[in-house]
Amino acid sequence: MFRPSFHPSAHQRAVGRNLAFDLVGAIGVGITVALITTLLPTIARRGGLEPIGLAALAAAPFVANLLSAFAGRVGPRSPRQLALARGGGAASLLVLAVVASAPVLIAVSFVYWLSLSMSSPFQLRLWGSMYPARVRGRVVGALGSGRAAAAALSALVGGVVADQLGGLTAITLAGAVGLVCALAYAGLRAPDAARPPSFSARDSIRALRERPVLSRIAVAQGFYGGGLIAAMPLYAIVNVDRLDLSLADVGIIGILTAGATTLSFLIWGAVADRRGPLVAMRIGSMLGLGALIAYAFAPDVAVLWVAAVAAGAGSASIDVGIAAVVSDQTSLSSRAAAMAGWNAITGARGIVAAFTMSALLQV
């Protein structure tokens, strides 16, 4: 990413220092997200949570994204506040060590996702201040790769811990690790120390609509991302009802997806820097669509292995592309507002897609 030097400049040392702290924080996010998404729904269901409660649990990240339109008023505005927000989200998981009723599970999940959604607009602005534009895609790719690797490893380790000590213990341990990792955000230092401007929910949507490129991408992602979200229940139907896969087969699919995501983050970061984020997003979207088609018509598990690799690569390209294209299309002062608007639109899309598919499956 950076040319090695035995005598790095002060700027290079500052970038390297920030990247190290950023990576620690990303690892904490990967660990906590992995266990919330893999273990919490199962724990909730075994605890007697009804389908409507499971739907609320699944909708939590999308509702949080929708509310991030208000990040300009209540979201973090400094690295220390970023650490406090992310740390507070991770600390909420510790509540499960004391009480784990159905309402508490849903509330904890919502608080955690809200901490990520409310802080991501400021984080994108912070990246614009800390990292040179010419390597920003590779920085986002490196952070995404670290987060994905941590998520994959914690899912495996968390499963073992859950079998031995219980699922709630595994999640609270992940929360403790995430809390410690979140403290790293307080060490970030940006050359532009000016307090970012505040913005309203209306300003966040306007910041997105005023930029035609971002508006068109948001519409495209509305269809593409909404389709992927709506298709999520179908994966289990293919795995169980049509192909009758063993848990080992499903585990291999998960490992292949995680591995492809981890490695391809680095590739897409380089593509975004050298060819532009739209190139990365176009190729990644084609891979994601191909993976969905392969899953729908797969005659055996071998095709699902290929689909898993394509899906992981496609997912990473979208993550890198969104951060890069929002950065490219906005000034530093309006970047957080545009990112908040993007989150709000994708949150609304996710809610609609999830409940639409749930209704169709009942037909």
Stockholm file with secondary structure:
# STOCKHOLM 1.0

chainA/1-363         MFRPSFHPSAHQRAVGRNLAFDLVGAIGVGITVALITTLLPTIARRGGLEPIGLAALAAAPFVANLLSAFAGRVGPRSPRQLALARGGGAASLLVLAVVASAPVLIAVSFVYWLSLSMSSPFQLRLWGSMYPARVRGRVVGALGSGRAAAAALSALVGGVVADQLGGLTAITLAGAVGLVCALAYAGLRAPDAARPPSFSARDSIRALRERPVLSRIAVAQGFYGGGLIAAMPLYAIVNVDRLDLSLADVGIIGILTAGATTLSFLIWGAVADRRGPLVAMRIGSMLGLGALIAYAFAPDVAVLWVAAVAAGAGSASIDVGIAAVVSDQTSLSSRAAAMAGWNAITGARGIVAAFTMSALLQV
#=GR chainA/1-363 SS CCCCCSSCCHHHHHHHHHHHHHHHHHHHHHHHHHHHHHTHHHHHHHTTCCHHHHHHHHHHHHHHHHHGGGHHHHSCCSHHHHHHHHHHHHHHGGGGGTCCCHHHHHHHHHHHHHHHHHHHHHHHHHHHHHSCGGGHHHHHHHHHHHHHHHHHHHHHHHHHHHHHHCHHHHHHHHHHHHHHHHGGGGGCCCSCCSCCCCCCHHHHHHHHHTCHHHHHHHHHHHHHHHHHHHHHHHHHIIIIIISCCCHHHHHHHHHHHHHHHHHHHHHHHHHHHHHCHHHHHHHHHHHHHHHHHHHHHCSSHHHHHHHHHHHHHHHHHHHHHHHHHHHHHSCHHHHHHHHHHHHHHHHHHHHHHHHHHHHHHTC
#=GC SS_cons         CCCCCSSCCHHHHHHHHHHHHHHHHHHHHHHHHHHHHHTHHHHHHHTTCCHHHHHHHHHHHHHHHHHGGGHHHHSCCSHHHHHHHHHHHHHHGGGGGTCCCHHHHHHHHHHHHHHHHHHHHHHHHHHHHHSCGGGHHHHHHHHHHHHHHHHHHHHHHHHHHHHHHCHHHHHHHHHHHHHHHHGGGGGCCCSCCSCCCCCCHHHHHHHHHTCHHHHHHHHHHHHHHHHHHHHHHHHHIIIIIISCCCHHHHHHHHHHHHHHHHHHHHHHHHHHHHHCHHHHHHHHHHHHHHHHHHHHHCSSHHHHHHHHHHHHHHHHHHHHHHHHHHHHHSCHHHHHHHHHHHHHHHHHHHHHHHHHHHHHHTC
//
